[in-house]
Amino acid sequence: MTKKEKVGFTIKTLQELYPSVPVPLEHKDPYTLLIAVLLSAQSTDVKVNQITPILFAKADNPYDMVKLTVDEIRDIIKPVGLSPMKSKGIHGLSHILIDRYEGEVPNDMSLLEELPAVGHKTASVVVSQAFGTPAFPVDTHIHRLMYRWGFSNGKNVVQTEKDAKRLFPRDLWNDLHLQIIWYGREYSPARGWDLEKDIITKTIGRKSVVNEYYKKIKPT
C-alpha cells in the first residue's frame, strides 16, 4: 500500500467504527469544556467526569467561579491531580474572561493560549469541539497510533500534529482526532495490546512495530 492508500484505509475504518463521535469530556458550553480539558491534563477523562459535576454545581461560569477562592476550587479538584496549578489557572482564567471577553471563551487559539494553565493542546480541543474550528489536538493515544501506523516518527507531539495535519484532510480533523482517541482506547492501547483485534495496525502498521509485537508474544 502507498502512504495515500494507508491513510485512506485508516479514515474508512475509523468512520465505519465511529460514525458519530462522542466528546469524551462532559460539558455544556465552551467554558465548561475549557475547564474540563484543563483538568484532564495528566488525569483520566473518567476521573474528570466524576469531578466536574461537583465543581460545576457550585460554578459553571466565570462569574460564579471567581466567587470561589483558589483553595475552595483546589479542594474540589484535588482527585484529578496537579490541583495547586489547576486551581490557580481556573481562577485566573475566569477573571481574564470577565475582564477581557465579557465572560465568553474566545474562539481563537492564540488568545486561549494566553490564558493561565491553558496550553496548545487544551486550546486546540476547545476550538475544535466547542466551536467546530479545524484543529488536531494530539494526546498520548494519537501520538502512539500515528507512530504505530507509520504516519509520524514519534519524536514529539509537535511533529505528530504537523504530520497529522499534512496527511489528513482538514475537513475531517475534528472527527478524526476523536475517532483515533476512541480507537486507541478500544483497539490499540499502550498496555494489554492485542494486535489481532487492532485491524488498522495489523493491516498498515509500521513493520518494525508489528515485528516487535510478534517477537514479544512468541513462546520461548
Phi, psi and omega per residue, in radians:
M1 nan 2.445 3.015
T2 -1.339 2.892 3.095
K3 -0.980 -0.743 -3.125
K4 -1.079 -0.725 3.128
E5 -1.175 -0.648 3.100
K6 -1.112 -0.750 3.103
V7 -1.093 -0.773 3.131
G8 -1.075 -0.744 3.113
F9 -1.086 -0.743 -3.139
T10 -1.080 -0.842 -3.138
I11 -1.059 -0.819 -3.107
K12 -1.063 -0.783 -3.131
T13 -1.115 -0.780 -3.128
L14 -1.133 -0.682 3.136
Q15 -1.192 -0.590 3.090
E16 -1.219 -0.702 -3.117
L17 -1.294 -0.640 -3.049
Y18 -2.282 1.252 -3.126
P19 -1.116 -0.575 2.977
S20 -2.166 2.402 -2.965
V21 -2.009 1.933 3.104
P22 -1.288 2.541 3.032
V23 -1.378 2.198 -3.026
P24 -1.114 -0.511 -3.100
L25 -1.660 2.220 -3.119
E26 -1.293 2.329 -3.120
H27 -2.831 2.928 3.124
K28 -2.195 -0.173 -3.126
D29 -2.841 3.056 -3.103
P30 -0.995 -0.651 -3.111
Y31 -1.157 -0.849 -3.119
T32 -1.169 -0.536 3.050
L33 -1.162 -0.790 3.133
L34 -0.975 -0.817 -3.133
I35 -1.136 -0.752 -3.125
A36 -1.097 -0.735 -3.129
V37 -1.185 -0.729 3.092
L38 -1.016 -0.743 -3.133
L39 -1.191 -0.435 -3.037
S40 -1.329 -0.165 3.129
A41 -1.034 2.174 -3.130
Q42 0.940 0.600 3.058
S43 -2.477 -3.116 3.115
T44 -1.864 2.674 3.100
D45 -1.072 -0.618 3.132
V46 -1.055 -0.827 3.141
K47 -1.110 -0.750 3.135
V48 -1.085 -0.743 -3.139
N49 -1.163 -0.318 3.047
Q50 -1.417 -0.558 -3.041
I51 -1.549 -0.662 -3.038
T52 -1.046 -0.650 3.111
P53 -1.049 -0.597 3.125
I54 -1.206 -0.788 3.134
L55 -1.156 -0.806 -3.069
F56 -1.249 -0.348 3.042
A57 -1.148 -0.521 3.107
K58 -1.583 -0.623 -3.076
A59 -2.750 1.903 3.096
D60 -2.029 0.372 3.079
N61 -2.670 2.782 -3.050
P62 -1.096 -0.557 -3.109
Y63 -1.134 -0.703 3.085
D64 -1.343 -0.564 -3.103
M65 -1.119 -0.686 -3.100
V66 -1.273 -0.230 3.054
K67 -1.305 -0.379 3.056
L68 -1.440 2.645 3.038
T69 -1.455 2.846 3.085
V70 -1.012 -0.689 -3.132
D71 -1.154 -0.660 3.109
E72 -1.121 -0.743 3.099
I73 -1.106 -0.762 -3.099
R74 -1.064 -0.729 -3.141
D75 -1.048 -0.642 -3.121
I76 -1.281 -0.734 -2.987
I77 -1.617 0.026 -3.097
K78 -0.820 -0.746 -3.081
P79 -1.056 -0.380 -3.113
V80 -1.502 -0.083 3.107
G81 1.470 2.807 -3.117
L82 0.935 0.569 -3.024
S83 -1.115 -0.567 3.116
P84 -1.071 -0.812 -3.128
M85 -1.213 -0.766 -3.065
K86 -1.193 -0.683 -3.128
S87 -1.161 -0.711 3.068
K88 -1.107 -0.727 -3.136
G89 -1.091 -0.804 -3.125
I90 -1.085 -0.781 -3.137
H91 -1.144 -0.792 -3.107
G92 -1.144 -0.791 -3.105
L93 -1.196 -0.537 3.110
S94 -1.127 -0.721 3.070
H95 -1.059 -0.781 -3.110
I96 -1.134 -0.709 3.125
L97 -1.061 -0.670 3.112
I98 -1.221 -0.830 -3.046
D99 -1.197 -0.665 -3.008
R100 -1.854 -0.487 -2.948
Y101 -2.226 0.395 3.115
E102 0.926 0.611 3.073
G103 1.426 0.030 -3.113
E104 -1.720 2.611 3.065
V105 -1.447 2.177 -3.121
P106 -1.259 2.492 3.062
N107 -1.609 1.201 -3.059
D108 -2.731 2.069 -3.078
M109 -0.961 -0.851 -3.037
S110 -1.158 -0.649 3.114
L111 -1.196 -0.687 3.114
L112 -1.126 -0.705 -3.110
E113 -1.203 -0.261 3.072
E114 -1.384 -0.275 -3.093
L115 -1.298 2.564 3.132
P116 -1.020 2.410 3.063
A117 1.144 0.210 3.110
V118 -1.899 1.987 3.119
G119 -1.725 -3.029 -3.079
H120 -1.074 -0.756 -3.101
K121 -1.135 -0.790 3.131
T122 -1.042 -0.801 3.132
A123 -1.069 -0.708 3.133
S124 -1.095 -0.762 3.135
V125 -1.080 -0.756 -3.087
V126 -1.144 -0.819 -3.111
V127 -1.166 -0.603 -3.101
S128 -1.338 -0.791 -3.009
Q129 -1.555 -0.486 3.141
A130 -1.611 -0.560 -3.034
F131 -2.071 -0.127 3.130
G132 1.297 0.249 3.099
T133 -1.359 2.252 -3.114
P134 -1.011 2.173 3.090
A135 -2.672 2.864 -3.132
F136 -2.363 1.323 3.126
P137 -1.106 2.340 -3.116
V138 -1.898 2.037 3.035
D139 -1.842 -3.009 -3.072
T140 -1.102 -0.625 -3.138
H141 -1.129 -0.839 -3.124
I142 -1.113 -0.746 3.139
H143 -1.041 -0.782 -3.139
R144 -1.141 -0.798 -3.060
L145 -1.259 -0.648 3.096
M146 -1.057 -0.586 3.073
Y147 -1.291 -0.841 -3.131
R148 -1.007 -0.619 -3.098
W149 -1.462 -0.070 -3.139
G150 1.333 0.359 -3.126
F151 -1.641 -0.226 3.131
S152 -2.663 2.776 -3.050
N153 -1.501 -0.073 3.064
G154 1.325 0.183 -3.096
K155 -1.150 -0.826 3.119
N156 -2.810 2.888 -3.064
V157 -1.206 -0.447 3.108
V158 -1.102 -0.818 3.125
Q159 -1.162 -0.704 3.135
T160 -1.048 -0.736 3.126
E161 -1.110 -0.764 3.112
K162 -1.038 -0.782 -3.119
D163 -1.139 -0.717 3.133
A164 -1.097 -0.752 -3.129
K165 -1.187 -0.535 3.136
R166 -1.323 -0.668 -3.037
L167 -1.455 -0.658 -3.027
F168 -1.730 2.491 3.118
P169 -1.062 2.377 -3.065
R170 -0.947 -0.660 -3.074
D171 -1.263 -0.136 3.116
L172 -1.812 -0.142 -3.015
W173 -0.919 -0.850 -3.006
N174 -1.119 -0.678 3.068
D175 -1.311 -0.757 -3.044
L176 -1.047 -0.750 -3.079
H177 -1.124 -0.588 3.073
L178 -1.275 -0.705 3.125
Q179 -1.063 -0.711 -3.141
I180 -1.169 -0.682 3.101
I181 -1.048 -0.859 3.140
W182 -1.103 -0.719 3.136
Y183 -1.098 -0.763 3.139
G184 -1.046 -0.695 3.133
R185 -1.195 -0.726 -3.007
E186 -1.532 -0.646 -2.988
Y187 -2.088 -0.354 -3.035
S188 -2.444 0.995 -3.097
P189 -1.281 2.915 3.101
A190 -1.231 -0.692 3.139
R191 -2.002 2.604 3.120
G192 1.160 0.578 -3.065
W193 -1.374 2.242 3.068
D194 -2.001 1.789 -3.062
L195 -1.066 -0.504 -3.132
E196 -1.085 -0.518 3.132
K197 -1.557 -0.262 -3.056
D198 -1.603 1.395 -3.001
I199 -1.035 -0.634 -3.095
I200 -1.204 -0.912 -3.116
T201 -1.114 -0.674 -3.136
K202 -1.099 -0.607 -3.076
T203 -1.487 -0.780 -3.001
I204 -2.152 0.075 -2.991
G205 -1.101 2.793 3.086
R206 -1.002 2.227 -3.057
K207 -0.981 -0.744 -3.096
S208 -1.111 -0.621 3.125
V209 -1.188 -0.808 -3.135
V210 -1.119 -0.792 3.131
N211 -1.077 -0.731 3.138
E212 -1.096 -0.705 3.130
Y213 -1.049 -0.869 -3.088
Y214 -1.189 -0.542 3.090
K215 -1.109 -0.700 -3.100
K216 -1.226 -0.648 -3.078
I217 -1.550 -0.095 -3.109
K218 -1.150 2.252 -3.138
P219 -1.149 2.443 -3.118
T220 -1.531 nan nan
